[in-house]
Amino acid sequence: MDLIMKKYGAGTGLVYDRESLSRLVILKLGIISVTGKQSGEWQ
């Protein structure tokens, strides 16, 4: 959990409540492709 919190700007020495951690779910999603539409003309 410390690694994730550090990545998003939290300080060090954080203390996590055991009850909160027991309800925590972490998902890692892999993106296979991204599509989009061009807005205007690119040069």
C-alpha positions as CSV (number, residue, x, y, z in Angstrom):
1,M,0.0,0.0,0.0
2,D,2.9,2.4,0.7
3,L,4.1,2.1,-2.9
4,I,0.7,3.1,-4.3
5,M,0.3,5.9,-1.8
6,K,3.9,7.2,-2.6
7,K,3.2,7.1,-6.3
8,Y,0.2,9.5,-5.9
9,G,2.0,12.0,-3.6
10,A,1.4,10.8,0.0
11,G,4.1,11.2,2.5
12,T,6.0,8.5,4.4
13,G,5.1,6.8,7.7
14,L,1.4,6.3,6.9
15,V,-0.6,4.1,9.3
16,Y,-3.4,2.0,7.9
17,D,-6.4,0.9,9.8
18,R,-6.7,-2.9,9.7
19,E,-10.5,-2.7,9.2
20,S,-10.1,-0.4,6.2
21,L,-7.4,-2.5,4.6
22,S,-9.6,-5.6,5.0
23,R,-12.2,-3.9,2.7
24,L,-9.6,-2.6,0.2
25,V,-9.6,-3.9,-3.4
26,I,-6.9,-3.1,-5.8
27,L,-7.4,-3.7,-9.5
28,K,-4.8,-3.6,-12.2
29,L,-6.3,-3.1,-15.6
30,G,-4.3,-3.8,-18.8
31,I,-5.3,-1.7,-21.8
32,I,-5.2,-3.6,-25.1
33,S,-6.0,-0.8,-27.4
34,V,-7.2,2.8,-27.5
35,T,-9.2,4.5,-30.3
36,G,-10.1,8.1,-30.8
37,K,-11.2,10.8,-33.2
38,Q,-9.0,13.6,-34.5
39,S,-10.4,17.1,-33.7
40,G,-9.4,19.7,-36.4
41,E,-6.4,19.5,-38.7
42,W,-3.0,18.5,-37.4
43,Q,0.1,19.8,-39.1
